[in-house]
Amino acid sequence: LVFVGIMVSALPSVTSAEKTVVYTSLGEELSRYELDAEKAALVKAGSVTLPANLQFAAFHPSSRYLYAVVSNAGSGTLGAAGDTHLLSSLKLDAKTGALQPYGPQVILPERPIHVTVDRAGRYALVAFNKSGTVRVYQILKDGSLGEEVAQATKPDGGIFTHQVGVSPDNASVIALARGNEAVQGRAAEIGSRSTFNFADGKLTLVEKVAYDDGIGPRHLAFHPTQPWVYVGIERGSKLFMHTIKDGVLSKDALYKEEALQDLGNMHRDRQKGGVVMVHPSGKFVYVTNRADGTVKEGNETFWAGGENNIAVFAIDEKTGKPTLIQHVDGQGIEMRTFGFDPSGKLLIAANQKTMKVRDGGNVS
């Protein structure tokens, strides 16, 4: 699994200019790169080895700590259960951005799929896809991890909970659950969105909204200045736009846009949507399309085709409506995530799979 995190070092470099540090992961290795924005180049500066494969990570608002969830479980619905699942804290070196394990690790009950930190930096919220639940853990004043926050009832994040997000006012938490396609005799399961009131680390369900058959939300992104929320639809390969009021999304999407370049790929095996992010300017929103299906020919396995790209949408400044303006080749298979540099001029993307691709008589 791949993680891309981007941080502007508030600490001066030797030239007294701000430094942009990019963190990426591959398996257990979490690496640090310095970004040369002028050359659009990454220079590796170090790495740290985690106890298991990184699933996701999130920065503390102070940018002094990084919280990572790791697991040796397999991915997806049918992946192996594994036996190592942890929430870890890492401290960033003030001068270099180097990461070091910091404080105690929290043992988790199963594979975590996502982690986020609330706006005040007091809690780490972890989503679990297998049980479809959300747990909350204290972040102490020194940045280390504390105890789990006891909940009155187990927070239900929905079938295959994929992301947990905290509203801009820090008063609500939204969990997205993609649901599941029918597989190996199991019927399809619907996707959903759960919204919780959030106070002192406690989650109280406000509403749970089911999505239509075949539509499964994966990630959401908040607009930086307007009450607009963009939801990337994994099962269905679309982009939805909602308004948000008092921490609750409009029940129905105001706009539903196709993310694929060729709608003929819609029902291709393993064609799905991915991460969504709003540009720092608030003028554009980006969502990935991912295709990692395979075909076998004799003893060889090849990529089955489809779209691995980024769909770029312009945002109407009055209504928030996203309008598709571009598709950009992802230059790989299964784009796991991406991020922007602070100037908003560079987008850094990470693909997570390697496959043989056949183009006519050529294989690469």
N, C-alpha and C positions, 0 to 999 in steps of 0.2 A: 504494500500500500504506500501511497505517496502523499506527503504533506508539503505544502508551500506556505511559508509564513514570511511576511515582510515587515521589517521594523526600521524606522529611522532612528539611528543612534543619536540621542540627544547630547552625547558626549563628543567633544571635538576630536577630529583626527589630527595627525601631525600638521596638516595644512590649515587647521582651524575651521574646516568646512564640515558640514554635517555628513555623516556616513550612513549609507543604506545597507543594511544587513539582510540577507535572504537566507531562510532556513528551509532545507528540504530533507526528506527522509526516503530511505529505501530499506525496507525490512526493519532491522533493529538499529540501523545507523542513522542518526540525526546530524546532518551536516550544516555547516555555516559557510556562507559565501559573502564576499563583499561585491557590491554591484558597481561596475563602471558604467554609469548611465550614458556617458558620451559615446562609448563603444558598444553599448548594449551587450556587455560581457559580464560573466560571473567568474570570480576568482576564489577558489576554495581556500578557506582559512582555517578549517579544523572540523572535528566531528566528535560526537559522544555516542557510546553504545548503550542502548536501552535494554531492559530485561527481556523484552519480547518485541514483536513487530508493532510499530507505531500505527495506531488507528486514526487518531486525530490529535490536534493540539490547539491551545488557545492562549493568547497573551493576557497577562494582568493589565488593567488600564494604565498602570504606572510604567509599563514596558520593562520592568525589572525582573519579572518572573514569567515562566512558561509552564503551562499545565498540560501534561500529556497522558493520554489513555493508551495502554499497550495491551496486547493479547497474543497468544499463540494459537488462537482458534482460527478455523477456516472462515472465509467470507461467505456471504449469502445465506440463504435459508437452510441449505443442506450441508454447510461446512462443518468440519469436525469441531467438537465442543471445546477442546483445549483444556489446559489446567493452570494457565498463568494469565491473570487479568488484573491490571493495576492502574491506579491513578497516581501519577508521579508529578512532583514539582521540581523545576530546574531554575537555577538563578543565573541571570545574565551578568557577565562581567561588564562593569561600567565603561571600560575603555574599549574593549574589543568586541563585545557581544558574545563572547565564548560562553557556552553552557556548562553548568556543573550540577549534578544531582544535589538536591537541597531538601533537608527535612525528611520526615518519615513518608513512606509510600502507603497508599491505602489499598487494601486487598478488595477487589471487586468480585461479585458473585458469578459473573459471566462476561462474555465478550462485550466490551463497550464499543459503540460505533461512532459516538460524537461527544465532544465536550465543549462547553462555553463557560465564560466567566461573566457574572452580572456586572452591570455598569459601575457599581460602587467598589468592585473588587473584593467583596466579602464572601462570595460563594462560587464554587465550581459545580456546574450542573452537567450530569452525565446521562446520555441516552443509551438504552440497551435494545437492540433490535429483536433478539430472540424472545424475551419476555414482554417486549413492548412497554417498557416502564422508564421512568425518569427518577434519578436519585440526586440529592443535593448534599454537598460537603462544605464544611466551613473552611474559609481561608483566614488564617490568623493574621494579626497585625504585622508580624514579621514576614509574611508571604508564604509561610509553610502551611501544610494542610492539617486541618483539625478533624473533628468527628463528623459523622453523617448527621444531618438534621432529620430528626424523627418526624414522620408525616402522619396525620390523622388517618388517612387512607392511602393505599398505594397509588401513586400517580399513574394513570393509564395513558400512555402515549400513543396507543393504537398499534395495529398489526404491522410489524417491521418498522418500528420507530427509527427514523433516520437522522433527524436533526432536532435540537432544542435551541430556541432563540429567545433572547430577552428583549422586551419592547424598549424603545428609546427612553421612556420615562421610568424604566426599571420596575414597573408595577405589575407587569404580567409576563408570563412565559408561554411560548407557543411551541408545541411539539408537532412535527410533521411525520406521518407514517405512510409509507408508499404502498402498503398492502402487498399482495403476491399474485403472480400469474399462476394459472393452473399448471401443476408439475407432478409427474409420477403418481397420478391418481388422486392428487389433492385438488380440490376445487379452488378456483380463484378467490382471493380475499380482498375486500375493498380497502382503499386508502382513506385516510382521515386526517383531520386537524383538531388538536385539543388545545384549548386555551385555559390557563390557570391564573388566578390572582397570586401574586408573589409578594410576601411580606415576612421579614425576619427568617428567610430561608424556607418558609412553609408554602406549599402549593395547594390551592383550593380550586377544584375544577369549576370553570364558568360555563363552558360549552364544548361539545364535541360535534364536529361537522363531518359527515361522510361525503366522499367524492363519488362521482359516477363510476360505473363499471369501466375498467380499463384505464382509469385515471389515478395515478399514484404520485403524490407530491414528495419531493426529495429534500430540497433546500429552499429557504427564503432569504430575501435581502431587503433591508429597510432603506428607503430613500433618505439621503442625509439631511434634507431640509423640509420635505413635504410629507404629509400623512399618507404615503403610498408604500405598498409592500408588493414585492415581486416574488412569485413562487415558481420555481423550476419544477416541471412535471416530469418525473422519470418515466413512469408507465404512461405513455401517450406522447412524449416528446413535444411538450408545449411550454409556453410561458403565460402565466396568469398574473393579472394585476388587481390588487384589492386596495381599498382604503382602510385606514385603521383609526379607530376612535376609542378613547379610554382603554387602550391596550387590546381591543378586540377587532379582528379583521371583519370587513363586510362579509356577510354569509356567502354571497355569490361574488364571483370575480366580475369586475366591471369590464375587463377586456381579457379575451382568450386568444392567444396568437400561436400559430404554428411555428416551431423552431427548426424543422427540417428543411433542407434545401430542395429535396425531392420527396414529395409525399408518398411516392411509391415505396419508400423505405419504411413507412410507418409500421408495417406488420412483418418486417424482416426479423428473424430470430436474433435476439440480443441487441436490437437497436433500442436505445433508451436515452432519456435526457439526463443531465448532470447538474453540476454546480451553477448557481446564479449569483452574480455580483453586480452592484451598481457602481458606475464610474465615480471617482471622488468629486467630479464636477456636478454630478446629479443629472447629466444630460444624456447618458447612455446606460443601457443595461445589457449584460452579456450572459449567455447561457450555453452550456456545452451539449453537444450531441455525441453519443458514444456507441460504438458498435464493435463487439469483440467475439462475434460468432465465428465458428470454424467449420470447415469441411474436410473430410478425409479423402485422399486419393491414393490408393495403395497403402504404402507405409508412411506417407507424408500427410501432415496436417497444415492447412492453409487458412488464412483469413477469409471469411465468407463474404466480405464486402459490407457496404453500408456507409454511414457518415461518421467521421471522427473530426469534428470541426467546432468552431465557436460561432454561434449566431449573435450578431450585433444588432441591437435595436436602439433607435433614437427615441427619447422620451419627450412627449409633448409637454411643454413647460406649464400649460394651463390645466390640462386634464390628467396628465400622467400616463396617457396611452402610449404603449410601446409600438413602434413601427419598424419592421425588419428592414435593414439597409445593407447587410453584408453577411457573408459566410466566409470564415477564414480557416484554411486547412490547419488541423492540429498537429501535423507533422509526426504522427504516431498513433498508437492504438490505446483507447480507453483513457481519456484525459480525466484524471482524478480530481484535480483542482487547479486553481490559478490565482494570481494576485496582481495588484498594480504597484508600480513604484510611486513614491510620494508626489512626483511631478504629474502623474497621470499620463505620461507619454509612453510608458512601457508596460506591457502585459507579460507576465512570466507564468508559463504553463508547465505542468508536469504530467506526462503520460506514464501509465503504470504497467503496460504489457508489451512483450516482444513476440511477434508472430512472423511467420513466413508469408510474404505477400507475392502473389503471382500477377504479373502484368503482361498479358499475352504469353509469349514463350519465355519471358524472363522471370526469375525468382529472386527476390531481395529479402 
